[in-house]
Every structure is written in C-alpha cells, then in structure tokens.
Amino acid sequence: MKDLLILLAHLLTTIAKLLGPGGARAIVADSLLMKQQLLVINRSRRRAPNLTAIDRILLGLSRVNYFVRFDDNYDGRLNG
C-alpha cells in the first residue's frame, strides 16, 4: 500500500512537471540526472590488495631507505 502511494505521488509530480513551462525538457533532464547517479552508485571500485604483515614491513623499510638515500644532508650516519 505504501509503495502504491509513493508511486502515485511520483506520477502526480511528473504530470505537474509536464504541464509546467518546459515540462518535457524538465522530465528528460531529471531522467538523465537520475541515470547518471545510478551509474555512479553502481560502478565497481578497484580495491587495494590485501597485504600481509611482512609486505607492510618491507614496504615501510623501502620507503625509509628511499628518503634517507635522497636526503641532501645525509652523511651516512643514522643518528646525527
């Protein structure tokens, strides 16, 4: 029953838009916007890979090595 009332409300809204100025264009624009929103909602997202603890440690150490190696003031000592 609730769905029927919602459908009736949408039908009345659509008829009101059609009878107003630029009615057909308003309906087409509304339809295109709704289609675009559905496409955005339903598109698949690329997920990041599942990394193990060892993968995370190796990536972290490689990043530290990268930053240390390209530091202009690095003189070979870790603390200094």
C-alpha positions in Angstrom: 0.0 0.0 0.0 2.8 2.4 0.9 4.6 1.7 -2.4 1.4 2.4 -4.3 1.0 5.8 -2.5 4.7 6.7 -3.4 4.1 5.7 -7.0 1.0 7.8 -7.1 2.9 10.8 -5.6 5.6 10.4 -8.3 3.1 10.2 -11.0 1.4 13.4 -9.9 4.7 15.2 -9.6 5.6 14.1 -13.2 2.3 15.3 -14.5 2.7 18.6 -12.8 6.2 19.0 -14.3 4.8 18.1 -17.8 2.1 20.8 -17.5 4.5 23.5 -16.4 6.7 25.6 -18.6 9.5 23.5 -20.3 7.8 20.4 -18.9 9.2 17.8 -21.3 12.7 19.1 -21.0 12.4 19.1 -17.2 11.4 15.4 -17.3 14.2 14.5 -19.7 16.8 16.3 -17.6 15.5 14.7 -14.4 15.7 11.3 -16.1 19.3 11.9 -17.3 20.4 13.1 -13.9 18.9 10.0 -12.2 20.5 7.7 -14.7 23.9 9.3 -14.1 23.5 9.0 -10.3 22.7 5.3 -10.7 25.7 4.7 -12.9 28.0 6.3 -10.3 26.5 4.4 -7.4 26.7 1.0 -9.2 30.1 1.2 -10.7 32.7 -1.1 -9.3 35.6 0.2 -7.2 39.1 -1.0 -7.5 40.1 -2.4 -4.2 43.6 -2.3 -2.7 45.4 -5.7 -2.5 45.4 -7.4 0.9 48.9 -7.0 2.3 50.4 -9.3 4.9 52.5 -8.0 7.8 55.7 -8.9 6.0 54.6 -7.0 2.9 53.9 -3.9 5.1 57.3 -4.1 6.9 59.2 -4.5 3.6 57.3 -1.6 2.0 57.9 0.6 5.1 61.7 -0.2 5.1 62.0 0.5 1.4 60.3 3.9 1.9 62.7 4.8 4.8 65.6 3.8 2.6 64.3 5.9 -0.3 64.0 9.0 1.9 67.4 8.5 3.5 69.2 7.9 0.2 67.9 11.0 -1.4 68.4 13.4 1.6 70.9 16.0 0.6 72.3 16.3 4.1 72.8 12.6 4.7 76.3 11.7 5.7 75.9 8.0 6.3 75.0 8.1 10.0 71.6 7.2 11.2 71.6 9.5 14.3 73.3 12.7 13.5 
